[in-house]
Amino acid sequence: MNDQRTIIDVRSPMEFMGGNIAGSINIPLQEIPARMEEIKQMNNPILCCASGNRSGQAVNFLLANGIQCENGGGWMELNYKIQQAS
């Protein structure tokens, strides 16, 4: 992981407020289609959620619409990987 990544957390705002990766932004899964233009402008987006299921759905949708991104899986595991890499 490098600092050039934009981390998008697709959990609900309530879940996001309960804990998240520092510097990540919250775009709930249901808002992904409406915010595609915004996501296109982001640097190498990596998506996460609680388990990787919702972020997987979002990644599949974005890839199908020509937006390169990656599924980071569960936010706690991703946060751990980021901590280990820094």
N, C-alpha and C positions, 0 to 999 in steps of 0.2 A: 504494500500500500504506500502510495506517496501522497503528498499534500495537494497534488493536482486533481484529486478526485472530488466530486461532489457527492455527498452521501444523502440520499433521499429515503426517509423513513415513511412507509406507506400505512402505518398504523393510524388509528383514530387519534384525534387531538388529545383525548383523555389518556390514552395509553402512552402517548408521546410525553405528556407532562409527567407521567409517573417515572420516567427515566429514559434517557436517550444518549446517543453518541454526541460528544461535544462537537459543535460545528455543523451537525446534521440539520437538514430542513425537513419539515413535516408536510408531506403532500398525501393526504389520505387516498387510499386506493380508488375510491369512487370519483375523486377529482382528477385523476391522471388524464383521462381523455380531454378534459377542458383545459388542461395546463400543458399540453404537448409542446406548444411553441416555446413556452418558458423552459421546459426541460431540454429542448433542442439546443438552447444557448448554454447549457451547463457543461462543465468540463468533465468528461468521462464519468457520467453518473453511475453510481453503484447503489442499488436499492436494497433495503432491508425491512424487516417487520418483526413479528414475534418469533416465528419459526422458519420463515423462508417461503411459506405457501403464498401469502398475498403478494410478496415482492416478486415471486415467480410469475404470478398472473400478470402483474404490471410489466415485468420485463418482456414476457411473451407479446403483450399488446404493443409495447413500444417498438420492439424489434420488427413486428409485423407492419409497423408504420414507418420503418426506415430510421428509427432512432437507436443508435448504438448505446448499449448500457449493459450492466451486469447484475446478476442476482448475488447479493452479499449474504443472503440467508438471514438467520436470526440476528437481531441487533446486538445481543450480548456476546455472541460468538465473534461477530465482526469487530466489535469494540475490543475484544481480547486480542484478535489478530493485529489490529492497528497498534495496540499498546506494545505488543511483542516486536513489531517492526520498527518502532521509533526508538 
